[in-house]
Amino acid sequence: MIELKHITKRYGERTVLNSVSFSVDKGDVLGFLGPNGAGKTTTMRIITGYLSPSEGEVTVNGYDVNKDPLRVKSSIGYLPELAPAYPEMTVAGYLRFMAGIKGLSGSAIEQALDRVVHQTNLGNVRDRIIGNLSRGYRQRVGIAQSLISDPPILILDEPTVGLDPEQIIEIRNLIRELGRDHTIILSTHILPEVTVTCNRVIIINDGRILGGDDHTLSPASLHGEKIYRLVTARADNGVLGLLKAIPGIRTVDRERDAFTITMNQDFEKPELITDAVFKAGYGVSEFSSRSMNLEDEYIRLISQDRGGIQ
């Protein structure tokens, strides 16, 4: 439903996006993950037509963002990082206003209002002034306005930023429910957000997609992989070189006398590691394993991109 081809965005001599390419299929809940300043918000603004790319093409629901901007915008419900709302309006009044802007009229407005109020659990604040609501409820109002025209695609930029833990859980549950009927891009720098809400993940750093174009991860699939921790009685660069030379080992990180090791998925004999270390004359005081998670892969890719030891 969404496809980006080599999107580049420059401001003068500064490049904030560098040949970004990825696609989002119907029914996906895609986590767009990266540190602050990585280019997430700029990408979301280009997808929604708020910004134009310096280079590249974006199609949404079959329409080119530059050639058919109105059709693209009618396909998208957008929640910016700061939820748009008029604080002096009531929740219902604001949502009616937004429905009119998005082309609804007559009884369709009231039907849409009832639908989004139910979806976002705003019934008990429906007639209250937005400026008097908690941050969590204001965020729900922002999500409600993105849903008012029942678009097939939702773009949510940092939807839980600034919320307390209870409000975060409520918004995450809401996003999971919305993912049953909508294609969603969720932009965030918060790892647990992606783990509990998304079926696919793209990691961006310094304006580039990590791991190559259209590099996507599945949080669930990572749990089948193992991370090994090796602690040796005597650690030096010889151990590091020894480990990196073992076929099937993907990465090795060293912290003092401890080594964190990841293997290729077809690596089936972890005992080869301890055998090689013992034969080289290094003692082993610990060799343990645990399942890999999204945080491990995120740190590995970000560290690799920044020139860390791999």
ChimeraX commands (.cxc) that place a marker at each C-alpha (Angstrom):
marker #1 position 0.00,0.00,0.00 radius 0.5
marker #1 position 2.97,2.30,0.58 radius 0.5
marker #1 position 6.22,2.30,-1.37 radius 0.5
marker #1 position 9.21,4.59,-1.05 radius 0.5
marker #1 position 11.90,4.49,-3.74 radius 0.5
marker #1 position 15.24,6.14,-3.00 radius 0.5
marker #1 position 13.80,9.07,-1.05 radius 0.5
marker #1 position 16.36,11.78,-0.33 radius 0.5
marker #1 position 15.66,15.01,1.53 radius 0.5
marker #1 position 18.13,17.87,1.72 radius 0.5
marker #1 position 18.07,21.23,3.46 radius 0.5
marker #1 position 20.81,23.17,1.74 radius 0.5
marker #1 position 23.96,21.11,2.09 radius 0.5
marker #1 position 22.52,19.00,4.91 radius 0.5
marker #1 position 21.07,15.61,3.92 radius 0.5
marker #1 position 18.49,14.35,6.42 radius 0.5
marker #1 position 17.31,11.36,4.36 radius 0.5
marker #1 position 19.66,9.44,2.11 radius 0.5
marker #1 position 18.07,7.14,-0.51 radius 0.5
marker #1 position 15.45,5.64,1.82 radius 0.5
marker #1 position 13.51,2.76,0.28 radius 0.5
marker #1 position 10.94,0.44,1.82 radius 0.5
marker #1 position 7.41,-0.82,1.29 radius 0.5
marker #1 position 4.43,-1.46,3.55 radius 0.5
marker #1 position 1.87,-4.10,2.60 radius 0.5
marker #1 position -1.83,-4.12,3.37 radius 0.5
marker #1 position -2.45,-5.24,6.96 radius 0.5
marker #1 position 1.08,-4.51,8.16 radius 0.5
marker #1 position 1.74,-2.76,11.45 radius 0.5
marker #1 position 5.21,-1.47,10.69 radius 0.5
marker #1 position 7.47,-0.13,13.40 radius 0.5
marker #1 position 9.71,2.65,12.10 radius 0.5
marker #1 position 12.41,2.61,14.73 radius 0.5
marker #1 position 15.40,4.84,15.30 radius 0.5
marker #1 position 17.06,7.26,17.71 radius 0.5
marker #1 position 16.01,10.90,17.97 radius 0.5
marker #1 position 17.09,12.82,14.89 radius 0.5
marker #1 position 17.37,9.70,12.72 radius 0.5
marker #1 position 14.90,10.97,10.09 radius 0.5
marker #1 position 11.68,9.30,11.22 radius 0.5
marker #1 position 9.47,12.40,11.33 radius 0.5
marker #1 position 10.81,13.70,8.01 radius 0.5
marker #1 position 9.94,10.37,6.40 radius 0.5
marker #1 position 6.42,10.44,7.84 radius 0.5
marker #1 position 5.89,13.98,6.58 radius 0.5
marker #1 position 6.98,13.00,3.08 radius 0.5
marker #1 position 4.66,9.99,3.03 radius 0.5
marker #1 position 1.71,12.17,4.07 radius 0.5
marker #1 position 2.53,14.90,1.54 radius 0.5
marker #1 position 3.41,17.47,4.16 radius 0.5
marker #1 position 6.95,17.69,2.73 radius 0.5
marker #1 position 8.26,17.06,-0.77 radius 0.5
marker #1 position 11.35,14.89,-1.25 radius 0.5
marker #1 position 14.43,16.29,-2.93 radius 0.5
marker #1 position 14.72,13.04,-4.87 radius 0.5
marker #1 position 12.79,9.79,-5.19 radius 0.5
marker #1 position 9.19,8.62,-5.46 radius 0.5
marker #1 position 6.43,7.79,-2.97 radius 0.5
marker #1 position 3.21,5.97,-3.82 radius 0.5
marker #1 position 0.37,5.48,-1.36 radius 0.5
marker #1 position -2.61,3.26,-2.12 radius 0.5
marker #1 position -1.58,3.35,-5.78 radius 0.5
marker #1 position -1.27,7.15,-6.02 radius 0.5
marker #1 position 1.85,9.23,-6.46 radius 0.5
marker #1 position 2.28,11.68,-3.57 radius 0.5
marker #1 position 3.45,14.47,-5.87 radius 0.5
marker #1 position 0.94,13.89,-8.70 radius 0.5
marker #1 position -2.19,13.01,-6.67 radius 0.5
marker #1 position -1.67,14.60,-3.23 radius 0.5
marker #1 position -5.39,14.89,-2.41 radius 0.5
marker #1 position -6.06,11.22,-3.13 radius 0.5
marker #1 position -3.03,10.25,-1.06 radius 0.5
marker #1 position -4.19,12.39,1.86 radius 0.5
marker #1 position -7.70,10.94,1.67 radius 0.5
marker #1 position -6.14,7.48,2.12 radius 0.5
marker #1 position -4.20,8.44,5.26 radius 0.5
marker #1 position -5.03,9.25,8.83 radius 0.5
marker #1 position -2.08,11.14,10.30 radius 0.5
marker #1 position -1.19,11.71,13.94 radius 0.5
marker #1 position 1.83,14.07,14.19 radius 0.5
marker #1 position 4.12,13.92,17.20 radius 0.5
marker #1 position 2.16,16.79,18.78 radius 0.5
marker #1 position -1.50,15.81,18.51 radius 0.5
marker #1 position -3.43,18.52,16.62 radius 0.5
marker #1 position -6.40,19.95,18.50 radius 0.5
marker #1 position -8.07,23.23,19.40 radius 0.5
marker #1 position -8.00,23.33,23.21 radius 0.5
marker #1 position -11.05,25.59,23.47 radius 0.5
marker #1 position -13.31,23.14,21.58 radius 0.5
marker #1 position -15.15,20.14,22.96 radius 0.5
marker #1 position -14.07,16.68,21.85 radius 0.5
marker #1 position -17.26,16.18,19.84 radius 0.5
marker #1 position -17.13,19.66,18.34 radius 0.5
marker #1 position -13.53,19.25,17.25 radius 0.5
marker #1 position -14.15,15.82,15.71 radius 0.5
marker #1 position -17.19,17.14,13.81 radius 0.5
marker #1 position -15.03,19.99,12.53 radius 0.5
marker #1 position -12.31,17.56,11.37 radius 0.5
marker #1 position -14.91,15.32,9.71 radius 0.5
marker #1 position -16.14,18.29,7.69 radius 0.5
marker #1 position -12.61,19.19,6.62 radius 0.5
marker #1 position -12.12,15.63,5.43 radius 0.5
marker #1 position -15.21,15.75,3.22 radius 0.5
marker #1 position -17.95,14.25,5.36 radius 0.5
marker #1 position -21.34,15.91,5.64 radius 0.5
marker #1 position -24.81,15.49,7.14 radius 0.5
marker #1 position -25.55,12.24,8.95 radius 0.5
marker #1 position -22.18,10.79,7.88 radius 0.5
marker #1 position -20.48,13.16,10.33 radius 0.5
marker #1 position -22.51,11.92,13.29 radius 0.5
marker #1 position -22.01,8.30,12.28 radius 0.5
marker #1 position -18.26,8.84,12.01 radius 0.5
marker #1 position -18.23,10.67,15.35 radius 0.5
marker #1 position -19.99,7.81,17.12 radius 0.5
marker #1 position -17.63,5.29,15.51 radius 0.5
marker #1 position -14.35,6.98,16.50 radius 0.5
marker #1 position -15.57,7.87,20.00 radius 0.5
marker #1 position -16.29,4.16,20.52 radius 0.5
marker #1 position -12.99,3.06,18.91 radius 0.5
marker #1 position -10.88,5.36,21.07 radius 0.5
marker #1 position -12.95,5.04,24.26 radius 0.5
marker #1 position -13.76,8.76,24.47 radius 0.5
marker #1 position -17.39,8.38,25.47 radius 0.5
marker #1 position -16.98,9.72,28.99 radius 0.5
marker #1 position -15.20,12.89,27.77 radius 0.5
marker #1 position -17.15,13.41,24.56 radius 0.5
marker #1 position -18.60,16.77,25.63 radius 0.5
marker #1 position -15.64,18.05,27.63 radius 0.5
marker #1 position -13.26,20.87,26.63 radius 0.5
marker #1 position -10.08,19.43,25.08 radius 0.5
marker #1 position -7.84,21.82,27.00 radius 0.5
marker #1 position -9.11,20.34,30.27 radius 0.5
marker #1 position -8.25,16.74,29.36 radius 0.5
marker #1 position -5.24,14.74,30.49 radius 0.5
marker #1 position -2.36,14.21,28.05 radius 0.5
marker #1 position -3.50,10.63,27.48 radius 0.5
marker #1 position -7.03,11.67,26.54 radius 0.5
marker #1 position -5.73,14.42,24.25 radius 0.5
marker #1 position -3.64,11.78,22.50 radius 0.5
marker #1 position -6.77,9.68,22.07 radius 0.5
marker #1 position -8.50,12.70,20.53 radius 0.5
marker #1 position -5.58,13.00,18.11 radius 0.5
marker #1 position -5.95,9.36,17.12 radius 0.5
marker #1 position -9.72,9.83,16.78 radius 0.5
marker #1 position -9.24,12.69,14.29 radius 0.5
marker #1 position -6.91,10.47,12.24 radius 0.5
marker #1 position -9.68,7.85,12.09 radius 0.5
marker #1 position -12.66,10.15,11.43 radius 0.5
marker #1 position -12.76,9.55,7.65 radius 0.5
marker #1 position -12.08,5.81,8.11 radius 0.5
marker #1 position -8.85,5.80,6.06 radius 0.5
marker #1 position -7.17,2.47,5.20 radius 0.5
marker #1 position -3.75,3.75,6.35 radius 0.5
marker #1 position -2.69,5.29,9.67 radius 0.5
marker #1 position 0.60,7.15,10.19 radius 0.5
marker #1 position 1.35,7.56,13.91 radius 0.5
marker #1 position 4.41,9.61,14.84 radius 0.5
marker #1 position 5.62,8.98,18.42 radius 0.5
marker #1 position 2.06,8.34,19.69 radius 0.5
marker #1 position 3.05,7.71,23.32 radius 0.5
marker #1 position 5.67,10.42,23.84 radius 0.5
marker #1 position 5.16,12.26,27.14 radius 0.5
marker #1 position 2.55,9.85,28.49 radius 0.5
marker #1 position 2.66,8.15,31.88 radius 0.5
marker #1 position 3.02,4.32,32.07 radius 0.5
marker #1 position -0.72,3.66,32.38 radius 0.5
marker #1 position -1.52,5.93,29.44 radius 0.5
marker #1 position 1.21,4.28,27.36 radius 0.5
marker #1 position -0.34,0.85,27.93 radius 0.5
marker #1 position -3.77,2.18,26.94 radius 0.5
marker #1 position -2.49,3.70,23.68 radius 0.5
marker #1 position -0.52,0.56,22.81 radius 0.5
marker #1 position -3.61,-1.57,23.31 radius 0.5
marker #1 position -5.57,0.82,21.10 radius 0.5
marker #1 position -2.95,0.60,18.33 radius 0.5
marker #1 position -3.06,-3.20,18.45 radius 0.5
marker #1 position -6.85,-3.09,18.04 radius 0.5
marker #1 position -6.62,-0.63,15.15 radius 0.5
marker #1 position -4.09,-2.89,13.44 radius 0.5
marker #1 position -6.83,-5.45,12.81 radius 0.5
marker #1 position -8.51,-3.16,10.27 radius 0.5
marker #1 position -5.84,-0.68,9.20 radius 0.5
marker #1 position -2.36,-0.63,7.70 radius 0.5
marker #1 position -0.22,1.28,10.21 radius 0.5
marker #1 position 3.21,2.89,10.31 radius 0.5
marker #1 position 4.27,3.55,13.89 radius 0.5
marker #1 position 7.26,5.86,14.20 radius 0.5
marker #1 position 9.07,5.65,17.54 radius 0.5
marker #1 position 12.41,5.45,19.33 radius 0.5
marker #1 position 10.95,3.26,22.10 radius 0.5
marker #1 position 11.81,-0.43,21.65 radius 0.5
marker #1 position 9.01,-1.96,23.78 radius 0.5
marker #1 position 6.48,-0.01,21.71 radius 0.5
marker #1 position 7.51,-1.86,18.59 radius 0.5
marker #1 position 7.82,-5.25,20.26 radius 0.5
marker #1 position 4.26,-5.30,21.58 radius 0.5
marker #1 position 2.45,-3.61,18.65 radius 0.5
marker #1 position 4.23,-4.33,15.35 radius 0.5
marker #1 position 4.64,-7.34,13.07 radius 0.5
marker #1 position 7.48,-5.76,11.05 radius 0.5
marker #1 position 10.31,-3.37,11.92 radius 0.5
marker #1 position 12.52,-1.04,9.93 radius 0.5
marker #1 position 15.48,0.59,11.67 radius 0.5
marker #1 position 16.74,3.98,10.52 radius 0.5
marker #1 position 19.78,5.94,11.68 radius 0.5
marker #1 position 21.31,9.15,10.37 radius 0.5
marker #1 position 18.84,9.24,7.47 radius 0.5
marker #1 position 19.61,5.72,6.22 radius 0.5
marker #1 position 17.81,2.41,6.47 radius 0.5
marker #1 position 20.15,0.00,8.27 radius 0.5
marker #1 position 20.95,-3.37,6.81 radius 0.5
marker #1 position 20.28,-2.29,3.23 radius 0.5
marker #1 position 17.22,-1.13,1.32 radius 0.5
marker #1 position 13.94,-2.57,2.58 radius 0.5
marker #1 position 15.68,-4.27,5.50 radius 0.5
marker #1 position 12.86,-5.42,7.77 radius 0.5
marker #1 position 12.74,-7.50,10.92 radius 0.5
marker #1 position 10.03,-9.45,12.63 radius 0.5
marker #1 position 10.17,-9.10,16.44 radius 0.5
marker #1 position 8.72,-12.59,16.84 radius 0.5
marker #1 position 11.27,-14.25,14.54 radius 0.5
marker #1 position 14.25,-12.98,16.53 radius 0.5
marker #1 position 13.35,-15.17,19.50 radius 0.5
marker #1 position 14.50,-18.25,17.58 radius 0.5
marker #1 position 18.07,-16.97,17.49 radius 0.5
marker #1 position 20.54,-17.26,20.33 radius 0.5
marker #1 position 23.06,-14.90,21.86 radius 0.5
marker #1 position 26.01,-16.48,23.66 radius 0.5
marker #1 position 28.09,-15.00,26.46 radius 0.5
marker #1 position 31.63,-16.24,26.86 radius 0.5
marker #1 position 33.83,-15.25,29.81 radius 0.5
marker #1 position 37.47,-16.30,29.66 radius 0.5
marker #1 position 40.04,-16.48,32.43 radius 0.5
marker #1 position 42.46,-14.54,30.26 radius 0.5
marker #1 position 41.09,-12.16,27.63 radius 0.5
marker #1 position 43.10,-10.39,24.97 radius 0.5
marker #1 position 42.90,-9.62,21.28 radius 0.5
marker #1 position 43.88,-13.20,20.56 radius 0.5
marker #1 position 40.53,-14.45,21.86 radius 0.5
marker #1 position 38.69,-11.85,19.80 radius 0.5
marker #1 position 40.52,-12.88,16.63 radius 0.5
marker #1 position 40.01,-16.56,17.42 radius 0.5
marker #1 position 36.26,-16.14,17.80 radius 0.5
marker #1 position 35.87,-14.06,14.64 radius 0.5
marker #1 position 37.68,-16.77,12.66 radius 0.5
marker #1 position 35.17,-19.49,13.56 radius 0.5
marker #1 position 32.89,-20.17,10.54 radius 0.5
marker #1 position 29.25,-19.33,11.26 radius 0.5
marker #1 position 29.88,-16.64,13.86 radius 0.5
marker #1 position 28.18,-13.42,12.79 radius 0.5
marker #1 position 29.31,-10.84,15.36 radius 0.5
marker #1 position 31.53,-10.65,18.43 radius 0.5
marker #1 position 31.41,-7.80,20.96 radius 0.5
marker #1 position 33.98,-7.55,23.74 radius 0.5
marker #1 position 33.66,-5.91,27.15 radius 0.5
marker #1 position 36.71,-6.61,29.32 radius 0.5
marker #1 position 36.90,-10.40,29.72 radius 0.5
marker #1 position 33.38,-11.08,28.40 radius 0.5
marker #1 position 32.42,-11.69,24.77 radius 0.5
marker #1 position 28.90,-11.50,23.36 radius 0.5
marker #1 position 28.53,-13.72,20.31 radius 0.5
marker #1 position 25.82,-14.09,17.69 radius 0.5
marker #1 position 25.78,-16.85,15.10 radius 0.5
marker #1 position 24.20,-17.44,11.75 radius 0.5
marker #1 position 20.85,-19.21,11.99 radius 0.5
marker #1 position 22.32,-22.46,10.57 radius 0.5
marker #1 position 25.06,-22.61,13.24 radius 0.5
marker #1 position 24.20,-25.77,15.21 radius 0.5
marker #1 position 27.34,-26.57,17.25 radius 0.5
marker #1 position 28.08,-23.91,19.88 radius 0.5
marker #1 position 30.52,-26.35,21.51 radius 0.5
marker #1 position 32.92,-25.52,18.67 radius 0.5
marker #1 position 33.45,-22.17,20.38 radius 0.5
marker #1 position 34.56,-23.58,23.73 radius 0.5
marker #1 position 36.62,-26.29,22.02 radius 0.5
marker #1 position 38.54,-23.67,20.03 radius 0.5
marker #1 position 39.11,-21.48,23.08 radius 0.5
marker #1 position 40.35,-24.39,25.20 radius 0.5
marker #1 position 42.69,-25.62,22.45 radius 0.5
marker #1 position 44.18,-22.14,22.19 radius 0.5
marker #1 position 45.03,-22.22,25.89 radius 0.5
marker #1 position 42.39,-19.81,27.21 radius 0.5
marker #1 position 40.33,-20.88,30.19 radius 0.5
marker #1 position 36.53,-20.59,30.10 radius 0.5
marker #1 position 34.76,-19.52,33.28 radius 0.5
marker #1 position 31.30,-18.98,31.73 radius 0.5
marker #1 position 29.50,-20.00,28.57 radius 0.5
marker #1 position 25.76,-19.30,28.51 radius 0.5
marker #1 position 23.02,-18.47,26.04 radius 0.5
marker #1 position 19.72,-16.63,25.83 radius 0.5
marker #1 position 17.18,-15.83,23.13 radius 0.5
marker #1 position 17.85,-12.79,20.97 radius 0.5
marker #1 position 15.36,-9.93,21.12 radius 0.5
marker #1 position 14.70,-6.77,19.16 radius 0.5
marker #1 position 16.87,-4.70,21.51 radius 0.5
marker #1 position 19.87,-6.89,20.72 radius 0.5
marker #1 position 19.41,-6.48,16.98 radius 0.5
marker #1 position 18.75,-2.75,17.28 radius 0.5
marker #1 position 21.92,-2.19,19.32 radius 0.5
marker #1 position 23.94,-4.35,16.94 radius 0.5
marker #1 position 22.80,-2.41,13.85 radius 0.5
marker #1 position 23.15,1.03,15.43 radius 0.5
marker #1 position 26.58,0.16,16.84 radius 0.5
marker #1 position 27.70,-1.23,13.49 radius 0.5
marker #1 position 26.46,1.89,11.71 radius 0.5
marker #1 position 28.37,4.11,14.13 radius 0.5
marker #1 position 31.58,2.13,13.68 radius 0.5
marker #1 position 31.36,0.01,16.82 radius 0.5
marker #1 position 33.32,-3.22,17.27 radius 0.5
marker #1 position 31.56,-6.09,15.56 radius 0.5
marker link #1:1,2 radius 0.2
marker link #1:2,3 radius 0.2
marker link #1:3,4 radius 0.2
marker link #1:4,5 radius 0.2
marker link #1:5,6 radius 0.2
marker link #1:6,7 radius 0.2
marker link #1:7,8 radius 0.2
marker link #1:8,9 radius 0.2
marker link #1:9,10 radius 0.2
marker link #1:10,11 radius 0.2
marker link #1:11,12 radius 0.2
marker link #1:12,13 radius 0.2
marker link #1:13,14 radius 0.2
marker link #1:14,15 radius 0.2
marker link #1:15,16 radius 0.2
marker link #1:16,17 radius 0.2
marker link #1:17,18 radius 0.2
marker link #1:18,19 radius 0.2
marker link #1:19,20 radius 0.2
marker link #1:20,21 radius 0.2
marker link #1:21,22 radius 0.2
marker link #1:22,23 radius 0.2
marker link #1:23,24 radius 0.2
marker link #1:24,25 radius 0.2
marker link #1:25,26 radius 0.2
marker link #1:26,27 radius 0.2
marker link #1:27,28 radius 0.2
marker link #1:28,29 radius 0.2
marker link #1:29,30 radius 0.2
marker link #1:30,31 radius 0.2
marker link #1:31,32 radius 0.2
marker link #1:32,33 radius 0.2
marker link #1:33,34 radius 0.2
marker link #1:34,35 radius 0.2
marker link #1:35,36 radius 0.2
marker link #1:36,37 radius 0.2
marker link #1:37,38 radius 0.2
marker link #1:38,39 radius 0.2
marker link #1:39,40 radius 0.2
marker link #1:40,41 radius 0.2
marker link #1:41,42 radius 0.2
marker link #1:42,43 radius 0.2
marker link #1:43,44 radius 0.2
marker link #1:44,45 radius 0.2
marker link #1:45,46 radius 0.2
marker link #1:46,47 radius 0.2
marker link #1:47,48 radius 0.2
marker link #1:48,49 radius 0.2
marker link #1:49,50 radius 0.2
marker link #1:50,51 radius 0.2
marker link #1:51,52 radius 0.2
marker link #1:52,53 radius 0.2
marker link #1:53,54 radius 0.2
marker link #1:54,55 radius 0.2
marker link #1:55,56 radius 0.2
marker link #1:56,57 radius 0.2
marker link #1:57,58 radius 0.2
marker link #1:58,59 radius 0.2
marker link #1:59,60 radius 0.2
marker link #1:60,61 radius 0.2
marker link #1:61,62 radius 0.2
marker link #1:62,63 radius 0.2
marker link #1:63,64 radius 0.2
marker link #1:64,65 radius 0.2
marker link #1:65,66 radius 0.2
marker link #1:66,67 radius 0.2
marker link #1:67,68 radius 0.2
marker link #1:68,69 radius 0.2
marker link #1:69,70 radius 0.2
marker link #1:70,71 radius 0.2
marker link #1:71,72 radius 0.2
marker link #1:72,73 radius 0.2
marker link #1:73,74 radius 0.2
marker link #1:74,75 radius 0.2
marker link #1:75,76 radius 0.2
marker link #1:76,77 radius 0.2
marker link #1:77,78 radius 0.2
marker link #1:78,79 radius 0.2
marker link #1:79,80 radius 0.2
marker link #1:80,81 radius 0.2
marker link #1:81,82 radius 0.2
marker link #1:82,83 radius 0.2
marker link #1:83,84 radius 0.2
marker link #1:84,85 radius 0.2
marker link #1:85,86 radius 0.2
marker link #1:86,87 radius 0.2
marker link #1:87,88 radius 0.2
marker link #1:88,89 radius 0.2
marker link #1:89,90 radius 0.2
marker link #1:90,91 radius 0.2
marker link #1:91,92 radius 0.2
marker link #1:92,93 radius 0.2
marker link #1:93,94 radius 0.2
marker link #1:94,95 radius 0.2
marker link #1:95,96 radius 0.2
marker link #1:96,97 radius 0.2
marker link #1:97,98 radius 0.2
marker link #1:98,99 radius 0.2
marker link #1:99,100 radius 0.2
marker link #1:100,101 radius 0.2
marker link #1:101,102 radius 0.2
marker link #1:102,103 radius 0.2
marker link #1:103,104 radius 0.2
marker link #1:104,105 radius 0.2
marker link #1:105,106 radius 0.2
marker link #1:106,107 radius 0.2
marker link #1:107,108 radius 0.2
marker link #1:108,109 radius 0.2
marker link #1:109,110 radius 0.2
marker link #1:110,111 radius 0.2
marker link #1:111,112 radius 0.2
marker link #1:112,113 radius 0.2
marker link #1:113,114 radius 0.2
marker link #1:114,115 radius 0.2
marker link #1:115,116 radius 0.2
marker link #1:116,117 radius 0.2
marker link #1:117,118 radius 0.2
marker link #1:118,119 radius 0.2
marker link #1:119,120 radius 0.2
marker link #1:120,121 radius 0.2
marker link #1:121,122 radius 0.2
marker link #1:122,123 radius 0.2
marker link #1:123,124 radius 0.2
marker link #1:124,125 radius 0.2
marker link #1:125,126 radius 0.2
marker link #1:126,127 radius 0.2
marker link #1:127,128 radius 0.2
marker link #1:128,129 radius 0.2
marker link #1:129,130 radius 0.2
marker link #1:130,131 radius 0.2
marker link #1:131,132 radius 0.2
marker link #1:132,133 radius 0.2
marker link #1:133,134 radius 0.2
marker link #1:134,135 radius 0.2
marker link #1:135,136 radius 0.2
marker link #1:136,137 radius 0.2
marker link #1:137,138 radius 0.2
marker link #1:138,139 radius 0.2
marker link #1:139,140 radius 0.2
marker link #1:140,141 radius 0.2
marker link #1:141,142 radius 0.2
marker link #1:142,143 radius 0.2
marker link #1:143,144 radius 0.2
marker link #1:144,145 radius 0.2
marker link #1:145,146 radius 0.2
marker link #1:146,147 radius 0.2
marker link #1:147,148 radius 0.2
marker link #1:148,149 radius 0.2
marker link #1:149,150 radius 0.2
marker link #1:150,151 radius 0.2
marker link #1:151,152 radius 0.2
marker link #1:152,153 radius 0.2
marker link #1:153,154 radius 0.2
marker link #1:154,155 radius 0.2
marker link #1:155,156 radius 0.2
marker link #1:156,157 radius 0.2
marker link #1:157,158 radius 0.2
marker link #1:158,159 radius 0.2
marker link #1:159,160 radius 0.2
marker link #1:160,161 radius 0.2
marker link #1:161,162 radius 0.2
marker link #1:162,163 radius 0.2
marker link #1:163,164 radius 0.2
marker link #1:164,165 radius 0.2
marker link #1:165,166 radius 0.2
marker link #1:166,167 radius 0.2
marker link #1:167,168 radius 0.2
marker link #1:168,169 radius 0.2
marker link #1:169,170 radius 0.2
marker link #1:170,171 radius 0.2
marker link #1:171,172 radius 0.2
marker link #1:172,173 radius 0.2
marker link #1:173,174 radius 0.2
marker link #1:174,175 radius 0.2
marker link #1:175,176 radius 0.2
marker link #1:176,177 radius 0.2
marker link #1:177,178 radius 0.2
marker link #1:178,179 radius 0.2
marker link #1:179,180 radius 0.2
marker link #1:180,181 radius 0.2
marker link #1:181,182 radius 0.2
marker link #1:182,183 radius 0.2
marker link #1:183,184 radius 0.2
marker link #1:184,185 radius 0.2
marker link #1:185,186 radius 0.2
marker link #1:186,187 radius 0.2
marker link #1:187,188 radius 0.2
marker link #1:188,189 radius 0.2
marker link #1:189,190 radius 0.2
marker link #1:190,191 radius 0.2
marker link #1:191,192 radius 0.2
marker link #1:192,193 radius 0.2
marker link #1:193,194 radius 0.2
marker link #1:194,195 radius 0.2
marker link #1:195,196 radius 0.2
marker link #1:196,197 radius 0.2
marker link #1:197,198 radius 0.2
marker link #1:198,199 radius 0.2
marker link #1:199,200 radius 0.2
marker link #1:200,201 radius 0.2
marker link #1:201,202 radius 0.2
marker link #1:202,203 radius 0.2
marker link #1:203,204 radius 0.2
marker link #1:204,205 radius 0.2
marker link #1:205,206 radius 0.2
marker link #1:206,207 radius 0.2
marker link #1:207,208 radius 0.2
marker link #1:208,209 radius 0.2
marker link #1:209,210 radius 0.2
marker link #1:210,211 radius 0.2
marker link #1:211,212 radius 0.2
marker link #1:212,213 radius 0.2
marker link #1:213,214 radius 0.2
marker link #1:214,215 radius 0.2
marker link #1:215,216 radius 0.2
marker link #1:216,217 radius 0.2
marker link #1:217,218 radius 0.2
marker link #1:218,219 radius 0.2
marker link #1:219,220 radius 0.2
marker link #1:220,221 radius 0.2
marker link #1:221,222 radius 0.2
marker link #1:222,223 radius 0.2
marker link #1:223,224 radius 0.2
marker link #1:224,225 radius 0.2
marker link #1:225,226 radius 0.2
marker link #1:226,227 radius 0.2
marker link #1:227,228 radius 0.2
marker link #1:228,229 radius 0.2
marker link #1:229,230 radius 0.2
marker link #1:230,231 radius 0.2
marker link #1:231,232 radius 0.2
marker link #1:232,233 radius 0.2
marker link #1:233,234 radius 0.2
marker link #1:234,235 radius 0.2
marker link #1:235,236 radius 0.2
marker link #1:236,237 radius 0.2
marker link #1:237,238 radius 0.2
marker link #1:238,239 radius 0.2
marker link #1:239,240 radius 0.2
marker link #1:240,241 radius 0.2
marker link #1:241,242 radius 0.2
marker link #1:242,243 radius 0.2
marker link #1:243,244 radius 0.2
marker link #1:244,245 radius 0.2
marker link #1:245,246 radius 0.2
marker link #1:246,247 radius 0.2
marker link #1:247,248 radius 0.2
marker link #1:248,249 radius 0.2
marker link #1:249,250 radius 0.2
marker link #1:250,251 radius 0.2
marker link #1:251,252 radius 0.2
marker link #1:252,253 radius 0.2
marker link #1:253,254 radius 0.2
marker link #1:254,255 radius 0.2
marker link #1:255,256 radius 0.2
marker link #1:256,257 radius 0.2
marker link #1:257,258 radius 0.2
marker link #1:258,259 radius 0.2
marker link #1:259,260 radius 0.2
marker link #1:260,261 radius 0.2
marker link #1:261,262 radius 0.2
marker link #1:262,263 radius 0.2
marker link #1:263,264 radius 0.2
marker link #1:264,265 radius 0.2
marker link #1:265,266 radius 0.2
marker link #1:266,267 radius 0.2
marker link #1:267,268 radius 0.2
marker link #1:268,269 radius 0.2
marker link #1:269,270 radius 0.2
marker link #1:270,271 radius 0.2
marker link #1:271,272 radius 0.2
marker link #1:272,273 radius 0.2
marker link #1:273,274 radius 0.2
marker link #1:274,275 radius 0.2
marker link #1:275,276 radius 0.2
marker link #1:276,277 radius 0.2
marker link #1:277,278 radius 0.2
marker link #1:278,279 radius 0.2
marker link #1:279,280 radius 0.2
marker link #1:280,281 radius 0.2
marker link #1:281,282 radius 0.2
marker link #1:282,283 radius 0.2
marker link #1:283,284 radius 0.2
marker link #1:284,285 radius 0.2
marker link #1:285,286 radius 0.2
marker link #1:286,287 radius 0.2
marker link #1:287,288 radius 0.2
marker link #1:288,289 radius 0.2
marker link #1:289,290 radius 0.2
marker link #1:290,291 radius 0.2
marker link #1:291,292 radius 0.2
marker link #1:292,293 radius 0.2
marker link #1:293,294 radius 0.2
marker link #1:294,295 radius 0.2
marker link #1:295,296 radius 0.2
marker link #1:296,297 radius 0.2
marker link #1:297,298 radius 0.2
marker link #1:298,299 radius 0.2
marker link #1:299,300 radius 0.2
marker link #1:300,301 radius 0.2
marker link #1:301,302 radius 0.2
marker link #1:302,303 radius 0.2
marker link #1:303,304 radius 0.2
marker link #1:304,305 radius 0.2
marker link #1:305,306 radius 0.2
marker link #1:306,307 radius 0.2
marker link #1:307,308 radius 0.2
marker link #1:308,309 radius 0.2
marker link #1:309,310 radius 0.2
view
